[in-house]
Amino acid sequence: MTFKKNIDVIKQTLGYMDWAIEFLGNGDPNMVDGYIVARSFDWDFQNFVRCYNRVNIGRNLSLVQFDYTPPQYNTLTLRRII
């Protein structure tokens, strides 16, 4: 996935977070956390999210990596990256 597509994912997630903050969190950004779940994240994407979280105090964006265990793919593993 290109960095441009990654930025589009972040923009969409932040849009949903803004809506949730306004309509569900009564304007308090501490009431809403954002999660992006994917099989993997490239290094640039991870660094961008880390920088975003440092600059935007009170808004939390997390990355969660998932994987299935072969051969039956009946076990889902989730691991928080950021």
Residue pairs with C-beta under 8 A, 6 or more apart in sequence:
1 42
3 42
3 44
3 45
6 42
6 44
6 45
6 48
7 48
9 36
10 36
10 48
10 49
10 52
10 61
13 34
13 35
13 36
13 61
14 34
14 61
16 34
17 29
17 32
17 34
17 59
17 61
20 32
21 27
21 28
21 29
21 31
21 32
24 31
24 32
25 31
25 32
29 58
29 59
30 58
32 59
33 60
33 61
33 62
34 59
34 60
34 61
34 62
35 61
35 62
35 63
35 64
36 49
36 61
36 62
36 63
36 64
37 64
37 65
37 66
37 78
38 63
38 64
38 65
38 66
39 65
39 66
39 67
40 65
41 63
41 65
41 81
45 63
46 63
46 81
46 82
49 61
49 63
49 82
50 82
52 61
53 59
53 60
53 61
53 82
61 82
62 80
62 81
62 82
63 80
63 81
63 82
64 78
64 79
64 80
64 81
65 78
65 79
65 80
65 81
66 76
66 77
66 78
66 79
67 76
67 77
67 79
68 74
68 75
68 76
68 77
69 75
69 77
